[in-house]
Each structure stands twice: as structure tokens, then as C-alpha cells.
Amino acid sequence: MKSIISLILLLLVIGCNVIFSQEERILPTQAEAIRSLAVEKGFTMTTLNDYIVQTMGMPLNNLTKKNAAALISMFQSSTPPSPSDVKQTVVPVNPPVQTQQQNSSAPPQTTITPISSPAQPSVQTQQQNSPPAQQKPIQEVQAPLLIAEYLEIGMSKRFHLVDGNIIQGSIASIDSGICNIETADGMLKIPAKDILEETAEITKRDGSRYVGPVLKETIEDITIRSKYGDVIVDKRDIQNMNRYHGGKLVPWAEEKKTFYRGNVVLTDIFFDPTAFPLEPNSLYISALSIGYGFTDKFMVRTSFGNNFSGDLNLQPIFQFYSQRTATNRIAAAVGMDMYSHHDMTSVISKYARYIKEVKTGLPINEYKELPIGPEKITPFEISQTLSKSYKNTFYAEFYAVLSHRWTLETGRGEMGYHLGFRTSTLPFYRDDILAKGYKWSNDALGKVPFRFWAAFEYDLMKDLKLAANIWADNGYRYREISQVLKDYFTETPFILDGIDGEERTVDFDFGLLYAVNESLRIGIHFQHPYVALFWRIIEF
């Protein structure tokens, strides 16, 4: 009889073990639901993993369906868990040092004096007061890393492994728990249990937000799996992204060797605009002007120095053509700089080589003193060549520009070029603007103001850009830095409108621009104004 009862009990135990051992692991949809609910409550992937280990005794991927259902119910309850519930547990790295009294055979009553006795400090107190070299460090208990839950044939991205290795490749096949990953260095066989889970939190510029495992990543886009389906996000639409490798947070700071697009994004190169306006709802302030992006195709600048001197001005630019992918951008734009009460002295000074004094027949840029009579000499000023009605008048410049930027095949940033043409309203009143005694020469170059330019940009590093520009301009003059500083600070503050300089129709310039932080850009180059300052406020 006893043997029969023992047999029945043994069968019951075996049956229970079989039943519990066959309990299925957590479903992918349950894991995704837990992640989504946890993010809504303020958890990160790291704090969520720590919380599950502390409450369930195992990481998320090892939970059963029953455990997962209970955890989902907890997050959906009226008192859901919060990140503050995660305990920061610390343990000594080495076991505590025992005293000689504890190792001796003396009776317990003679070993240690209680800490509460001020007369005789305890051995523990003596250890706390010992030199720092004898103190034992402590460290936090590290939560186990999360192993990849989603591994599929065709996944192409960087795979982070438990031993710290990082592999770039594509999964060609999965056989008996071994992933055959095709890389540039050959076919590698990686156990699935050695591949860490990679999860991304992506916030797009339009406010959309996605959280889920990374399935695929290219230079153009990233694919993540949500509980609603797989989502392909274009990288140019990403505003912010955090990654979690094995449950550990990696802040959004792409490696310098694969930064795709530099932090220095230019709206103009050395005064010559590009066809790419500011981002919508963003403001910039430079040493000469301020600007605001109304849409991704339209922005307006204004020169605050002219505004302070009574010459109100607006400088809109409109992008009328745009073709974009994640790695290639082509755009064309037109713009106009309008001045309500412009000092035409600064305009005439650009074209002084084409204006002659009637009596002498000399261009006015070739002398500093003008002979009036046989024995009289008077100082010469550009303003005396203008008729009174045109010294301050409405003035505008028009331009068109074609821009092309593309991502380098190596992933190290972008390069691009910009081609443009500019002219002005000067030809409409060219013959009426001069005072009596002065006339325009017959030089064909001086009849129509023009400026053609070809600019180039290249990302040297994520925060450093090389820029160059070459132009043909019949009103350009080379000026030294001392002349520029005097013009900017003393003559008419915050405006570069001086009349001095050496006339050069064709010239070029190059320099470097550096992103100090997310907003501030500084640059240095070899033509005026020599130093560039650009401060951008995003989401103004």
C-alpha cells in the first residue's frame, strides 16, 4: 500500500514538473506591450530591466506568459509602478575583513564592545576611521544584459555582442541557434544567445514617436518593430534618438566615423546664400543680420545695422524646387534684398572704376583729391558724385541659386556645391543717379552689376566644416582686416559699406566653420569680414 501511495505521489510530482516546464515563454506582443506601457510611465529600457529583475527575479526575455500578463496588469492598474520603485542595490566587492578577536577562540562576551559605548570604540568604528587605502570599494549590482529577442534572416545593421564586439553585417541564415552573419570580413557564425537586444526610441520632427527593437539600419533609414507593425523611419526626419544595447542606454551621439550629416549646416557661404533655408520656426542671429525660418521653403533675413540707421530692409528667400532623399538633396531658390532708404554711396563706391570725372577724364577711384581750378584742390568724396534725389532711395538686389548636397559613401558627413547669380536695380536709374560733371564709362563690364559664384562645402568632422567660394563680381573690392574693423565699428556701426579697397573682378576665399554646441557656430576665412558668428535658436 505504501509503495502504491509513493508511486502516485511520484507521478504527481513529475506531472507538475512537466506542466510547469512546458509553460510558454513571454510572447513578443506581450514584451512590446510592457515596453510601451513602461515608457509611458517614465521608465527607460535600463530602469525597466532593473525593475523586472528586482520584482520577477529574471530579465524581460525570460518571463513566462503568466508573468508577463501579471506585469501588464500592474502597469495598467490605478497604482502603476514608477522609476522611483527601482532600488539601487550595492554590495561589497570583497568580503569584510575579520578582526583577530573574531578569529580567536575567546568567548563571545569579550570580543567586541558595542558601538553605543563612547568609552571604548568598536573594531568596526576603527575600521571606518582607517586610512583610505584600507577601505574596501563597493559597486552596484549590474542587471543582466538583454539578449536579442528578434533575429530574422535579412536583418542588416550593427550587431552588438555580449563580449563587447560590434559587427556590421547582414544575417544570411539561422541554423540551430547560430546566426550566419555576412560581413565585409567574411561569414561569421555568431550564437544567437551572444547577440544583444538593440532597442531604439525615435522622436521625429513632426512629433511622432516610436519605440521598438531595431530590425534594419542603412545610411538612409532605420527600421524598428512596434506592436503595430514594422516602421521605416527616414533619418533626415529624426529629431532625437536614444538606443539601448542589451538594455543599457546609449545617448544619441552617432560615432564621428559615421555621422552621416555634420552639425554645421549653412544657409550661406561667405555672404552668398545657399538654396536651403532655415528649419521652420527657428531663428538665427549673426554679427550682421538676423533671420527666421517660416517654413522649410521660406525664410526672411534683415540687416539690423541698416535698420538702426533708418534703412529698413527685408531679405526673403524662397525655395521653389526641392528633390530630397536621405542621402541626396537638390534645391533651387530665388531671393530679393529690399532696402527702403538705402545709402547709394556704398553702391556707387563698388563701381567707382566705371565712373569718370568729365573735366579730367579720370575714373574717380584713381585719385583722392579732385582739382577744381588751376591752383585749387579740394578733398574728394564719393557722395559728391551722386545727385541729391538719389543719395538715399529704394534699392534692391535679386539672386538665384542652385544647391546640391549629398552624403559621402563612407558615411563621414556630406559635401556639396552651390551655383548662383546676383544683380541689382542700379541699371534702372544708372544714368540719373550721377551728379553733373560725372558720367559712366563705356566699359561693358560696368553697365550691369553682376556676381556669379560657385561655393563648395565639405564635412571634415562632425563639428568642423571646410568651405570655399570663387566668384566673378564687377563690384568686388579686396579689403584688409584693419579696413573692415574700422568700417564695422566706427563709420556706420554693424554695416560693411566702406568705399576703400582694391578692385578685383575675380577672386576666391576659403575657411573653416566650427559648431561649438547645438546653437553656436563660429568661422574664420581670409576675405572680409574674416570672422563669422552664427547663433541659432531652434523651435523659437
Secondary structure, DSSP 8 states (H G I E B T S, - for coil): -HHHHHHHHHHHHHHHHHHHHT--B--HHHHHHHHHHHHHTT--HHHHHHHHHHHHSS-GGG-BHHHHHHHHHHHHSSS---GGG----EEESS-----HHHHS---GGGT---TT-SSS--HHHHHHTS-GGGS--EEE------B-S---TT-EEEEEBTTS-EEEEEEEEEETTEEEEEETTEEEEEEGGGBB-EEEEEEETTS-EEEEEEEEE-SSEEEEEETTEEEEEEGGGEEEEEEEETTEEE-S---GGG-SS-S---SEETTEE-S----TTEEEEESS-EEEESSSSEEEEE-HHHHHTT--EEEEEEEEEEEE-SSEEEEEEEEEEEEEEEEHHHHHHHTGGGEEETTT--BGGG-SEEE-SSS-EEE--GGGGB-GGGSEEEEEEEEEEEEEEEE-TTSS-EEEEEEEEEEESGGGGTTTSB-TTEEE---GGGTS--EEEEEEEEEEETTEEEEEEEEEETT-EE--HHHHHHIIIIISTT----S-SEE-SEEEEEEEEEE-SSSEEEEEESSTT-EEEEEEES--
